[in-house]
Amino acid sequence: MTRVVNNGTRGTRAVCSLLVVVAVLACALLRSAAPASAHAVLTGSDPRENSVLKAAPKQITVTFDESVALVEDSLRVLDPDNRPVTDGDPRHAGGRGNTDSVRLANGLTQGTYTVSWRVVSADSHAVSGAFTFSVGKPSTTRATAAPPPAVDPGVGALYGVGRYVAYAGLALLIGLAGFVLACWRSATAARLVHRPFLVGWWALFVSTAVLVLLRGPYDRGDGLSDVFDPGALRQTAHSRPGLALLARLVLLVVVAVAVRYRPRDRIPGRRALAGTCVLVLGLATTWASAEHASAGIQVPVAVASSMLHLLAMAVWLGGLAALLLALYRAPDDDPLPPRAVARFSRIALISVAVLTVTGVYQSWRGLGSWDAFATTYGRILVFKVWGVLVMLMAASYSRRWTARLLHTPQEQRVLVAVGGEDPPTPPGDANPPESSADQEAHRRGLRRSVLAEIAVGVLVLVLTTVLTGTGTGRAAEAAASTSAAGQPEVSLTLIPYDTGENTLSGRGKVQVTLEPGRVGRNVVEAIVYGADDSPVTIPELRLSFTLAEQHIGPLDAELVDERGYWGSDTLNLPIAGTWTMKATVRVSDIDQVTVSKTVKVGR
């Protein structure tokens, strides 16, 4: 009886220590983790970013690399005085899920307009951004071009905490049940894990219910005051992430009913095992159907891989928690049998293999290239890999402590091979019986190594949660390449001039736009601004291009006066490089000046 009390005291201390470790790790990561990065990437817009139009557009269109869901104020357009100029609600253009548009009001005046967009990507994460365009000429005043926050800070923080708690609850739920059903099918084991199992169930149920309430404000960018808004709840019930969360709640209710009406002291049978497998697969599906796996390339394979990865993590980490409970709380009259330990060893080995295979696939799918390791997703992934390696190292120490106890028959009931195959048995004749003090020291070492393995596993679990809320390296590289490719789509150059004449048009600047600014045929638009930065009319403007290092040019752009701007669509630039652009500005019969500036032409 004394040993049982001592084990209970040590178990309480161990659990308290583990909770402290979990709290520290979670707080550190929550403080350092940024909001979920963009998962859908803006690939184009009409008008283009920073373009200058001679006439006001009738609508704004934005295009993404994947389908997105529209929410309230998905597309907002503000005039230079920060007033909205949209006419109607945003919609999917042409029935395409990745293209959104909104009509503009009539009579837009000259100046710079700001377009802010906010959508929900296919993998359930809200993303936002902003860009500007000008009508006539850029204005000195404009609305702020900073993108609106994708998620309200308060909602985002609580939503992140809910996701952490949900992962932890799932690991306890699946790992504890798996240990009892597959490793130690006894009434004693069922009693040992009953209370922790309920803790895991309540953690998963409450966190999922909170996520359901927060999903509407998360999608719409609203604050915590709109958590119980009926419109937000209806929107959640019709969205894929919302349906996945509601399905999870239903499955958890089924689990609660099954546990409630199952006798606690009865050994689980085959029906319980089959029913548990169905419920576990269903719970895993509610994650895989609304995370990274649900968008991008090879979706069916990615969903299956994500489910296996999640289940392997839960079986290993939750099984370790059950093993730790058995080490501390198993009574003397029904101790942890060696065959249960051997079964968990084999299951842990299979879990590690599944985690390795699915982890390599998901890393390739999320990264796409070695360069993507430099992204936020890649750096977090590296930390997760190191965490898994440290966890395996802790498991190897568990095996060492186990090997030191193998020759003592009294201790064979607590032998453990955590995370690998059964350890080898040292020759009995080669080692003399150890003292009781040495045996107790080995037991303490074994418990500490298992506790350390669980603590590192919690860190890996937290990193996994952060990883699922971060834009993939493949998406980050796509955004960077899209941005780089989008730079030369419209080449804008300002060329100052001064004829020496003291008139409004005697000095100013010529704004030259090349579209697309690459090798081949280009459309040229030139607007002349006077001393007061207003458009002026001049009798003649000539524009030529020269690539001196290749002895090409000058090539005349053959500008034509289009009554408000000078234009041409016949300029053909044959080679990429840095061209010299010369503009001859004639403001009167006798006053003119030739000025030049370089412009880069892409391939």
Residue pairs with C-beta under 8 A, 6 or more apart in sequence:
3 332
4 331
4 332
7 328
7 329
8 328
8 329
10 328
10 447
11 325
11 328
11 329
14 324
14 328
14 447
14 451
17 451
18 451
18 454
18 455
18 458
21 455
21 458
22 168
22 455
22 458
25 455
25 458
25 459
25 462
26 164
26 462
29 462
29 463
29 466
30 157
30 160
30 161
30 164
33 160
33 466
33 469
34 376
35 149
35 150
35 151
35 153
35 156
36 125
36 126
36 150
36 151
36 156
36 469
36 470
36 471
37 125
37 376
37 377
37 469
37 470
37 471
37 476
38 121
38 125
38 127
38 129
38 150
38 471
38 475
38 479
39 121
39 122
39 123
39 125
39 127
39 292
39 295
39 471
39 472
39 475
40 64
40 65
40 66
40 68
40 119
40 121
40 122
40 125
40 127
40 475
41 64
41 65
41 66
41 475
41 478
41 479
41 482
42 62
42 63
42 64
42 117
42 129
42 479
42 482
43 63
43 64
43 65
43 482
44 62
44 63
44 486
45 60
45 61
45 62
45 63
45 115
45 131
46 57
46 60
46 61
47 53
47 57
47 60
47 133
48 133
48 486
48 489
48 490
49 131
49 132
49 133
49 486
50 131
50 132
50 133
50 490
50 492
51 133
51 134
51 490
51 492
51 513
52 133
52 134
52 135
52 136
52 137
52 138
52 492
52 511
52 513
52 527
53 133
53 134
53 135
53 136
54 136
54 525
54 527
54 562
54 564
54 565
55 135
56 104
56 107
56 108
56 135
57 104
58 103
58 104
59 101
59 102
59 103
59 104
60 75
60 77
60 86
60 101
60 102
60 104
60 115
61 93
61 99
61 100
61 101
62 75
62 99
62 100
62 101
62 115
62 117
63 98
63 99
64 98
64 99
64 100
64 119
64 121
65 98
65 475
65 478
65 482
66 98
66 121
66 122
66 295
66 296
67 97
67 98
67 122
68 97
68 98
68 100
68 119
68 120
68 121
68 122
68 127
69 119
69 120
69 219
69 239
70 90
70 91
70 92
70 100
70 119
71 118
71 119
71 120
71 126
71 219
71 220
71 221
71 235
72 220
73 118
73 221
74 90
74 100
74 102
74 117
74 118
74 119
75 86
75 90
75 100
75 101
75 102
75 115
75 116
75 117
76 84
76 86
76 115
76 116
76 117
77 84
77 85
77 86
77 102
77 104
77 113
77 114
77 115
78 84
78 85
78 113
78 114
78 116
78 143
79 85
79 108
79 109
79 111
79 113
79 143
80 111
80 112
80 113
80 139
80 141
80 142
80 143
81 141
81 143
82 143
82 144
85 104
85 105
85 108
85 113
86 102
86 103
86 104
86 105
87 102
87 103
87 104
87 105
87 106
88 102
88 103
89 102
90 100
90 101
90 102
91 100
91 101
91 102
92 99
92 100
92 101
93 99
93 100
93 101
100 117
100 119
108 135
109 135
110 135
110 136
110 137
110 139
111 134
111 135
111 136
111 137
111 138
111 139
111 141
111 142
112 132
112 133
112 134
112 138
112 139
112 142
113 132
113 133
113 134
113 135
113 142
113 143
114 130
114 131
114 132
114 142
114 143
114 144
114 145
115 130
115 131
115 132
115 133
116 128
116 129
116 130
116 147
116 148
117 128
117 129
117 130
118 126
118 127
118 128
118 148
118 150
118 221
119 126
119 127
119 128
120 126
120 127
120 219
120 239
121 127
121 295
122 294
122 295
123 290
123 291
123 292
123 293
123 294
123 295
123 296
124 239
124 240
124 241
124 290
124 291
124 294
125 150
125 469
125 471
126 150
126 151
126 218
126 219
126 221
127 150
128 147
128 148
128 149
128 150
128 221
129 147
130 145
130 146
130 147
130 148
131 145
132 142
132 145
136 535
137 511
137 527
137 529
137 533
137 534
137 535
148 221
149 221
150 221
151 159
151 218
151 221
152 217
152 218
152 221
152 222
152 223
152 224
154 223
154 224
155 214
155 217
155 218
155 222
155 223
155 224
156 218
158 210
158 214
158 224
159 211
159 214
159 218
160 465
160 469
162 207
162 208
162 210
162 211
162 214
163 207
163 211
163 465
163 468
163 469
164 462
164 465
165 203
165 204
165 206
165 207
166 203
166 204
166 207
166 208
166 211
167 461
167 464
167 465
168 200
168 203
168 458
168 461
169 200
169 201
169 202
169 203
169 204
169 205
169 207
170 200
170 204
170 283
170 287
170 310
170 314
171 200
171 313
171 314
171 317
171 318
171 321
171 461
172 196
172 197
172 199
172 200
172 203
172 318
172 321
173 197
173 200
173 201
173 204
173 255
173 283
173 314
173 318
174 280
174 283
174 311
174 314
174 315
174 318
175 314
175 315
175 316
175 317
175 318
175 319
175 320
175 321
175 322
176 193
176 196
176 197
176 200
176 318
176 319
176 321
176 322
177 193
177 197
177 276
177 280
178 276
178 314
178 315
178 318
178 319
178 347
179 189
179 193
179 318
179 319
179 322
179 323
179 344
180 189
180 190
180 193
180 268
180 322
181 268
181 272
181 273
181 276
182 273
182 343
182 347
183 189
183 319
183 322
183 340
183 341
183 343
183 344
183 347
184 326
184 336
184 337
184 340
184 343
185 267
185 268
186 267
186 334
187 264
187 265
187 266
187 267
188 330
188 331
188 334
189 322
189 326
189 340
190 264
190 265
190 266
190 267
190 268
191 264
191 265
192 322
192 325
192 326
192 329
192 330
193 322
193 325
194 264
196 321
196 322
196 325
197 259
198 259
200 318
201 252
201 255
201 256
201 259
204 248
204 252
205 249
205 252
205 256
208 245
208 248
208 249
208 252
209 249
211 245
212 236
212 242
212 245
212 246
212 249
213 227
213 228
213 233
214 227
215 232
215 236
215 239
215 241
215 242
215 245
216 222
216 226
216 227
216 229
216 231
216 232
216 233
216 235
216 236
216 242
217 223
217 224
217 226
217 227
217 229
217 232
219 232
219 235
219 236
219 239
220 226
220 232
220 235
222 229
222 232
226 232
235 242
236 242
236 245
237 243
237 246
240 289
240 290
240 294
241 290
244 285
244 286
244 287
244 289
244 290
245 286
245 290
247 282
247 285
247 286
248 283
248 286
251 279
251 282
251 283
251 286
252 283
254 279
255 279
258 272
258 275
258 279
262 268
262 272
280 311
281 307
281 311
284 307
284 310
284 311
285 303
285 307
287 306
287 307
287 310
288 294
288 302
288 303
288 304
288 306
288 307
288 310
289 303
291 306
291 468
292 302
292 306
292 362
292 366
292 468
292 472
293 299
293 302
293 303
293 305
293 306
293 362
294 302
294 303
296 302
296 365
296 472
296 474
296 475
297 365
298 365
301 361
302 361
302 362
302 365
305 358
305 361
305 362
306 358
306 362
308 354
308 358
309 354
309 355
309 358
309 359
309 362
311 354
312 350
312 351
312 352
312 354
312 355
312 358
313 351
313 355
313 460
313 461
313 464
315 347
315 351
316 348
316 351
316 352
316 355
316 419
316 457
317 454
317 457
317 458
317 460
317 461
319 344
319 347
319 348
319 351
320 418
320 450
320 453
320 454
320 457
321 454
323 341
323 344
323 416
323 418
323 450
324 447
324 450
324 451
324 454
326 336
326 340
327 336
327 414
327 416
327 446
327 447
327 450
328 447
330 336
335 413
335 414
336 413
336 414
337 413
338 412
338 413
338 415
341 414
341 415
341 416
341 417
342 417
342 422
344 416
344 418
345 416
345 417
345 418
345 419
345 420
345 421
345 422
346 421
348 395
348 417
348 418
348 419
348 420
349 419
349 420
349 421
352 392
352 419
352 420
355 388
359 385
359 388
363 381
365 472
365 474
366 372
366 377
366 381
366 472
366 473
366 474
367 373
367 377
367 378
367 381
367 472
367 473
367 474
368 472
368 473
368 474
368 477
369 473
369 474
369 477
371 477
372 378
372 472
372 473
372 474
372 476
372 477
373 379
373 381
373 382
373 473
375 471
375 473
375 476
375 477
376 470
376 471
376 476
377 467
377 470
377 471
377 472
377 473
377 476
378 473
380 463
380 466
380 467
380 470
381 467
381 473
383 463
384 460
384 463
384 464
384 467
387 456
387 459
387 460
387 463
388 460
390 456
391 419
391 453
391 456
391 457
391 460
392 419
394 449
394 452
394 453
394 456
395 418
395 419
395 420
395 449
395 453
396 419
396 420
397 445
397 449
397 452
398 416
398 417
398 418
398 419
398 446
398 449
398 450
398 453
399 417
399 418
399 420
399 423
401 442
401 445
401 446
401 449
402 415
402 416
402 417
402 423
402 446
403 423
403 424
403 425
403 426
404 442
405 411
405 412
405 414
405 415
405 439
405 442
405 443
405 446
406 412
406 415
406 423
406 425
406 426
407 425
407 426
407 428
407 431
407 433
407 434
408 433
408 434
408 439
410 439
411 439
411 442
411 443
414 443
414 446
415 423
416 446
416 450
417 423
418 449
418 450
418 453
419 453
434 442
488 516
488 517
488 518
488 600
488 601
488 602
489 515
489 516
489 517
490 513
490 514
490 515
490 516
490 517
491 513
491 514
491 515
491 516
491 517
491 599
491 600
491 601
492 511
492 512
492 513
493 511
493 512
493 513
493 514
493 581
493 597
493 599
494 509
494 510
494 511
494 512
494 597
495 509
495 510
495 512
495 581
495 583
495 595
495 596
495 597
496 507
496 508
496 509
496 595
497 507
497 508
497 509
497 510
497 583
497 585
497 593
497 595
498 506
498 507
498 593
499 506
499 507
499 585
499 587
499 591
499 592
499 593
500 506
500 591
500 593
501 507
501 587
501 588
501 591
503 587
504 530
504 531
504 532
504 536
505 528
505 530
505 531
505 536
505 537
505 538
505 587
506 531
506 587
506 591
507 530
507 531
508 528
508 529
508 530
508 531
508 533
508 536
509 528
509 529
510 526
510 527
510 528
510 529
510 541
510 583
510 585
510 595
511 526
511 527
511 528
511 529
512 524
512 525
512 526
512 543
512 581
512 583
512 599
513 524
513 525
513 526
514 522
514 523
514 524
514 571
514 599
514 601
515 522
515 523
515 525
516 522
517 599
517 600
517 601
517 602
518 573
518 576
518 601
518 602
518 603
519 573
519 574
519 575
519 576
519 601
519 602
519 603
520 572
520 573
521 569
521 570
521 571
521 572
522 571
522 572
522 573
523 567
523 568
523 569
523 571
524 543
524 557
524 559
524 566
524 567
524 568
524 569
524 571
525 565
525 566
525 567
526 541
526 543
526 559
526 565
526 566
526 567
526 583
527 535
527 564
527 565
527 566
528 535
528 536
528 537
528 538
528 541
528 566
528 585
529 535
529 536
530 536
535 564
535 565
538 585
538 586
538 587
539 586
539 587
539 588
539 589
540 584
540 585
540 586
540 592
541 559
541 561
541 566
541 583
541 584
541 585
541 586
542 556
542 557
542 559
542 583
542 584
543 556
543 557
543 559
543 566
543 568
543 581
543 582
543 583
543 584
544 553
544 554
544 555
544 556
544 557
544 581
544 582
545 553
545 554
545 555
545 557
545 571
545 573
545 579
545 580
545 581
545 582
545 599
546 552
546 553
546 554
546 555
546 579
546 580
546 582
547 553
547 575
547 577
547 578
547 579
547 580
548 580
549 577
550 575
550 577
552 574
552 575
553 579
553 580
554 582
555 571
555 572
555 573
557 568
557 570
557 571
558 568
558 570
558 571
559 566
559 567
559 568
560 566
560 567
560 568
573 579
573 601
575 601
576 601
576 602
576 603
577 600
577 601
578 598
578 599
578 600
578 601
579 598
579 599
579 600
579 601
580 596
580 597
580 598
581 596
581 597
581 598
581 599
582 594
582 595
582 596
583 594
583 595
583 596
584 592
584 593
584 594
585 592
585 593
585 594
585 595
586 592
